[in-house]
Amino acid sequence: MTHETDPAPAPDHADGALRRRRVAGAATQLGTEVSINFGSALAGLVIPVVGAFVVVAVRQLVMAAAVLPFYRPERAELTWRRLRPALALGVVLAVMNVTFYMSVDRLGLGIAATIEFLGPLSIALFTSRRLLDVACAVAAGAGVYLLIAPGIGEADAAAAASSAGAGVDAIGVLLALTAAASWAAYILLTRRVATRLPGLEGLTVASLVSLALLLPIAVWTFDAAVIDWRVAGLLLGVGVLSSALPYSLDTYILRRITPRLYAIITSFGPVIAAVFGVLLLGESFTPIEALAIVVVCGAAALALATQRERPVTDLEVTAQTIP
């Protein structure tokens, strides 16, 4: 008497299923990039009304509400030695978000997002010794210089005076560079937290620390008279689009695409930000500025696309994501 077993899936069928998973993951990741930058554009609309601290505090409230159901710390676990990296991460998270939104208010979303992207890009490039990565780093630096150098690409002084490049705000650039450095520190600290604290514990603690730092300033600067249904809707939109939705989809995405593909898609964030800056914030770019944004993104994409894959854990992958 013979027993028949189900045949193994055909290779073509398995490959097709894998391709569909990758396409679904990549499409979802692109959607989260759109969500994050759409949220940043909404922040650009509401920051002049309520201030950057209120916007970031609301975002952190939404973020905390999204992660707290998955982790509620026990008092016995709340020791200084155990939580010190997460506490530092919370400080960096607060600085990163506040300085970025303040730079958006001064520079515009497209330019601020491009400068801020130097943070994670520097982590990817400066840890490599390849000549190609050095060239990509130089190209990215040149692209940022074109963004902030006064008057580049303008035919006359009058046109230069009205351009974003000529009118670049030095404080805004400093804030964006601070956000970039904070983003790099966020990546490094998150990797450290991921090895010491399980699951969402580190992110939860960091979110609460960030909220505790921001809330007093937000309350002090808050003006209830300016709040109406439109402002409240914008604030809620920033929290959902920039925090709750992307974080909730990260696990789905990272199970379907490689860390390198995730990073490549993320590298196009400044271009998406520039598009939303034009559509929602009325920003405009000179041809040189538009070229500069493309150069920075192209340099990042080339460097990341040519990196060799190495085995990484899910926690390491999560550590490389945009907060």
C-alpha positions as CSV (number, residue, x, y, z in Angstrom):
1,M,0.0,0.0,0.0
2,T,1.5,3.3,-1.0
3,H,0.9,6.7,0.5
4,E,0.9,9.9,-1.6
5,T,2.1,13.2,-0.3
6,D,1.4,16.6,-1.6
7,P,3.9,17.7,-4.1
8,A,6.3,20.5,-3.2
9,P,5.4,24.0,-4.6
10,A,6.9,24.6,-8.0
11,P,9.9,26.9,-8.0
12,D,8.2,29.3,-10.4
13,H,5.2,29.5,-8.0
14,A,7.5,30.1,-5.0
15,D,9.4,32.8,-6.8
16,G,6.2,34.5,-7.9
17,A,4.9,34.5,-4.3
18,L,8.3,36.0,-3.1
19,R,8.1,38.7,-5.8
20,R,4.6,39.6,-4.8
21,R,5.6,39.9,-1.2
22,R,8.5,42.1,-2.1
23,V,6.4,44.3,-4.3
24,A,3.8,44.6,-1.6
25,G,6.5,45.5,1.0
26,A,8.2,48.0,-1.3
27,A,4.8,49.7,-2.2
28,T,3.9,49.9,1.5
29,Q,7.3,51.4,2.3
30,L,6.8,54.0,-0.4
31,G,3.4,54.7,1.1
32,T,4.9,55.3,4.5
33,E,7.5,57.7,3.0
34,V,4.6,59.6,1.5
35,S,2.7,59.5,4.9
36,I,5.7,60.8,6.9
37,N,6.4,63.7,4.5
38,F,2.7,64.5,4.1
39,G,2.6,64.7,7.9
40,S,5.7,67.0,7.8
41,A,3.9,69.2,5.3
42,L,0.9,69.5,7.6
43,A,3.3,70.4,10.4
44,G,4.6,73.2,8.2
45,L,1.1,74.5,8.0
46,V,0.4,74.5,11.7
47,I,3.8,75.4,13.2
48,P,3.3,79.1,12.5
49,V,0.1,78.9,14.5
50,V,1.0,76.9,17.6
51,G,4.8,76.6,17.5
52,A,7.1,73.6,17.0
53,F,7.0,72.4,20.6
54,V,3.3,72.0,20.6
55,V,3.4,70.1,17.2
56,V,6.1,67.7,18.4
57,A,4.4,67.2,21.8
58,V,1.2,66.2,20.1
59,R,3.2,63.9,17.8
60,Q,4.8,62.2,20.8
61,L,1.5,61.8,22.5
62,V,0.2,59.9,19.5
63,M,3.3,57.9,19.3
64,A,3.1,57.0,23.0
65,A,-0.5,56.0,22.6
66,A,0.5,53.7,19.8
67,V,3.2,51.9,21.6
68,L,2.1,51.8,25.2
69,P,-0.5,49.1,24.7
70,F,2.3,46.7,23.7
71,Y,4.6,47.5,26.6
72,R,3.8,48.7,30.2
73,P,6.9,48.8,32.3
74,E,7.0,47.1,35.7
75,R,8.4,49.3,38.5
76,A,11.1,46.7,39.3
77,E,12.4,47.0,35.8
78,L,12.8,50.8,35.9
79,T,16.5,50.9,37.0
80,W,18.9,53.6,35.9
81,R,21.5,51.1,34.5
82,R,18.9,49.3,32.5
83,L,17.1,52.3,31.0
84,R,20.0,54.7,30.6
85,P,20.3,54.2,26.8
86,A,16.6,54.6,26.3
87,L,16.6,57.8,28.4
88,A,19.4,59.2,26.1
89,L,17.4,58.1,23.1
90,G,14.4,60.0,24.4
91,V,16.5,63.2,24.7
92,V,17.8,62.7,21.1
93,L,14.3,62.1,19.8
94,A,13.0,65.3,21.3
95,V,15.9,67.4,20.0
96,M,15.7,65.8,16.5
97,N,12.0,66.4,16.0
98,V,12.0,70.0,17.5
99,T,15.0,71.1,15.5
100,F,13.7,69.6,12.3
101,Y,10.2,71.3,12.6
102,M,11.8,74.6,13.5
103,S,14.1,74.3,10.4
104,V,11.0,73.5,8.3
105,D,9.5,76.8,9.5
106,R,12.6,78.7,8.5
107,L,13.9,76.9,5.4
108,G,10.9,75.1,3.9
109,L,10.2,71.4,3.9
110,G,12.2,70.4,0.9
111,I,15.5,72.1,1.9
112,A,15.1,71.1,5.6
113,A,14.4,67.5,4.8
114,T,17.4,67.3,2.4
115,I,19.8,68.7,4.9
116,E,18.5,66.5,7.7
117,F,19.0,63.4,5.5
118,L,22.8,64.0,5.8
119,G,22.5,62.3,9.2
120,P,21.5,58.8,8.2
121,L,23.5,59.1,5.0
122,S,26.7,59.9,6.9
123,I,26.2,56.7,8.9
124,A,25.9,54.7,5.7
125,L,28.8,56.3,4.0
126,F,31.4,57.0,6.7
127,T,31.4,53.4,7.9
128,S,32.6,52.3,4.5
129,R,36.0,52.5,2.9
130,R,34.9,52.2,-0.7
131,L,36.0,54.8,-3.1
132,L,32.5,54.9,-4.6
133,D,31.1,55.8,-1.2
134,V,33.6,58.6,-0.8
135,A,32.4,59.9,-4.2
136,C,28.8,59.7,-3.1
137,A,29.6,61.5,0.1
138,V,31.3,64.3,-1.9
139,A,28.3,64.5,-4.3
140,A,25.8,64.7,-1.4
141,G,27.9,67.5,0.3
142,A,28.0,69.4,-3.0
143,G,24.2,69.0,-3.4
144,V,23.6,70.5,0.1
145,Y,26.1,73.3,-0.7
146,L,24.0,74.2,-3.8
147,L,21.0,74.4,-1.6
148,I,22.3,76.8,1.0
149,A,24.9,78.8,-1.0
150,P,23.6,82.3,-1.6
151,G,22.7,83.3,-5.1
152,I,23.8,80.2,-6.9
153,G,22.0,79.6,-10.2
154,E,20.4,83.1,-10.4
155,A,21.0,85.4,-13.3
156,D,21.0,88.7,-11.4
157,A,21.1,90.1,-7.9
158,A,17.3,91.0,-7.9
159,A,16.4,87.4,-8.7
160,A,18.9,86.1,-6.2
161,A,17.4,88.3,-3.5
162,S,14.0,86.7,-3.9
163,S,15.3,83.1,-4.2
164,A,15.3,80.5,-1.4
165,G,19.0,80.1,-1.9
166,A,19.9,83.8,-1.5
167,G,17.5,84.2,1.4
168,V,18.7,81.0,3.2
169,D,18.3,81.4,7.0
170,A,21.6,80.6,8.7
171,I,19.7,79.6,11.9
172,G,17.5,77.4,9.9
173,V,20.5,75.6,8.4
174,L,22.0,75.2,11.8
175,L,18.7,73.7,13.1
176,A,18.6,71.3,10.1
177,L,22.2,70.2,10.7
178,T,21.4,69.7,14.4
179,A,18.4,67.5,13.3
180,A,20.7,65.6,11.0
181,A,23.3,65.0,13.7
182,S,20.4,63.9,16.1
183,W,19.1,61.5,13.4
184,A,22.5,59.9,13.2
185,A,22.7,59.7,17.0
186,Y,19.1,58.3,17.0
187,I,20.2,55.4,14.7
188,L,23.3,54.6,16.8
189,L,21.4,54.8,20.1
190,T,18.5,52.7,18.8
191,R,20.9,49.9,17.9
192,R,22.3,50.0,21.4
193,V,18.8,50.1,23.0
194,A,17.7,47.2,20.7
195,T,20.4,44.9,22.1
196,R,19.6,45.7,25.8
197,L,15.8,46.1,25.9
198,P,13.4,43.6,24.3
199,G,10.6,44.4,21.8
200,L,9.2,47.9,22.0
201,E,10.4,48.6,25.5
202,G,13.2,50.9,24.5
203,L,11.0,52.9,22.0
204,T,8.2,53.2,24.6
205,V,10.6,54.6,27.3
206,A,12.2,56.9,24.8
207,S,8.8,58.2,23.7
208,L,7.8,58.9,27.3
209,V,11.0,60.7,28.1
210,S,10.7,62.8,24.9
211,L,7.1,63.7,25.8
212,A,8.1,64.6,29.4
213,L,10.8,66.9,28.1
214,L,8.6,68.6,25.6
215,L,5.3,68.8,27.4
216,P,6.2,71.6,29.9
217,I,7.5,73.9,27.1
218,A,4.5,73.0,24.9
219,V,2.1,73.9,27.7
220,W,3.9,77.1,28.4
221,T,3.8,78.2,24.7
222,F,0.3,76.9,24.1
223,D,-2.3,79.4,23.2
224,A,-5.8,77.9,23.4
225,A,-7.3,80.9,21.6
226,V,-5.8,79.8,18.3
227,I,-7.2,76.2,18.5
228,D,-10.1,75.5,16.2
229,W,-11.3,72.4,14.4
230,R,-8.9,73.0,11.6
231,V,-5.8,73.4,13.8
232,A,-6.8,70.4,15.9
233,G,-7.3,68.3,12.7
234,L,-3.9,69.3,11.4
235,L,-2.2,68.4,14.7
236,L,-3.9,65.0,14.8
237,G,-2.9,64.5,11.2
238,V,0.7,65.1,12.0
239,G,0.7,62.6,14.8
240,V,-1.1,59.9,12.8
241,L,0.8,60.4,9.5
242,S,4.3,60.9,10.9
243,S,4.2,58.5,13.8
244,A,1.3,56.1,14.3
245,L,0.8,54.9,10.7
246,P,4.5,54.4,9.7
247,Y,5.4,52.7,13.0
248,S,2.4,50.3,12.7
249,L,3.4,49.3,9.2
250,D,7.1,48.8,9.8
251,T,6.8,45.2,10.9
252,Y,4.8,44.3,7.8
253,I,7.3,46.0,5.5
254,L,10.5,44.7,7.1
255,R,9.2,41.1,6.8
256,R,8.9,41.5,3.0
257,I,11.9,43.6,1.8
258,T,15.6,43.6,2.6
259,P,17.2,46.3,4.8
260,R,19.0,47.7,1.7
261,L,15.8,48.1,-0.3
262,Y,14.2,49.8,2.7
263,A,17.1,52.2,2.9
264,I,17.0,52.9,-0.8
265,I,13.3,53.8,-0.8
266,T,13.9,56.0,2.3
267,S,16.6,57.9,0.4
268,F,14.0,59.4,-1.8
269,G,12.3,61.0,1.2
270,P,13.7,64.5,0.4
271,V,12.2,64.4,-3.1
272,I,8.8,63.5,-1.7
273,A,9.2,66.2,0.9
274,A,10.0,68.7,-1.8
275,V,6.9,67.7,-3.7
276,F,4.7,68.2,-0.7
277,G,6.4,71.5,0.0
278,V,5.3,72.7,-3.4
279,L,1.8,71.3,-3.3
280,L,0.8,72.2,0.3
281,L,3.2,74.9,1.5
282,G,3.6,76.9,-1.7
283,E,7.3,76.4,-1.8
284,S,9.3,77.0,-5.0
285,F,12.7,75.9,-6.1
286,T,15.2,77.2,-8.6
287,P,16.5,74.7,-11.2
288,I,19.7,74.5,-9.2
289,E,18.0,73.8,-5.9
290,A,15.8,71.1,-7.6
291,L,19.0,69.6,-9.1
292,A,20.7,69.7,-5.7
293,I,17.9,67.7,-4.0
294,V,18.0,65.1,-6.8
295,V,21.8,64.9,-6.4
296,V,21.6,64.2,-2.7
297,C,19.0,61.5,-3.2
298,G,20.8,60.0,-6.1
299,A,24.1,59.8,-4.3
300,A,22.3,58.1,-1.3
301,A,20.5,55.7,-3.6
302,L,23.7,54.8,-5.5
303,A,25.7,54.2,-2.3
304,L,23.0,52.1,-0.7
305,A,22.2,50.1,-3.8
306,T,25.8,49.0,-4.2
307,Q,26.3,48.0,-0.6
308,R,26.8,44.3,0.1
309,E,24.1,42.6,2.0
310,R,25.0,41.3,5.4
311,P,22.9,39.3,7.9
312,V,21.1,41.6,10.3
313,T,18.5,41.1,13.0
314,D,15.0,42.6,12.8
315,L,16.0,44.9,15.7
316,E,19.0,46.2,13.7
317,V,16.7,46.8,10.7
318,T,14.2,48.7,12.9
319,A,17.1,50.9,14.2
320,Q,17.7,52.2,10.7
321,T,14.2,53.5,10.2
322,I,13.1,57.3,10.2
323,P,11.5,58.2,13.5
